[in-house]
């Protein structure tokens, strides 16, 4: 079953994470995970510039090292940066020592206090340490741009649920690129039709 919106019980028990921006009445927060990528991020930046939208990119450290020019363009274009670990590790399957090492390496490169755990999976012990200095940012609407088993039109229909204060997740990765090109323009159109603005985290 696809959870476009996370269960309320998760937001209740993990209330120290940032799930949405509660006091915002007129904007949504567009975010992208897993980049930078030579094709997907370049296309995304071009689209966002055309639409006059600023977004937040949760970048994988090793991808920053592979694509330094695109990472620089993210910053030069006025987008916000978040940490998405050095190698996109799954917190449930990674020893804390290795997880923190990956976190610190990526933080040094990305220079941000925003963090999103890959797959949304992080142990309470890992979160406790990271929350001492950084914000853990989750989401209130997931695009499923990476999942070919979910029909594009189904996702666009679910996008009608998006409301002010929501944090949206897309992926500027090789895996998601072809679906991203179809989904993002349609979702942005829906949001603009709701007279909502776009802000960065």
Secondary structure, 3 states (H helix, E strand, C coil): CCCCCCCHHHHHHCCCCECECCCCCCEEEEEEECCCCCCHHHHHHHHHHHHCCCCEEEECHHHHHHCHHHHHHHHHCCCEEEECCCCCCCHHHCCHHHHHHHHHHHHHHHCCCEECCHHHCCCHHHHHHHCCCCEEECCCEECCCCCCCCCHHHHHHHHHHCCCCEEEEEECCCCCHHHHHHHHHHHHHHHHHCCCEEECC
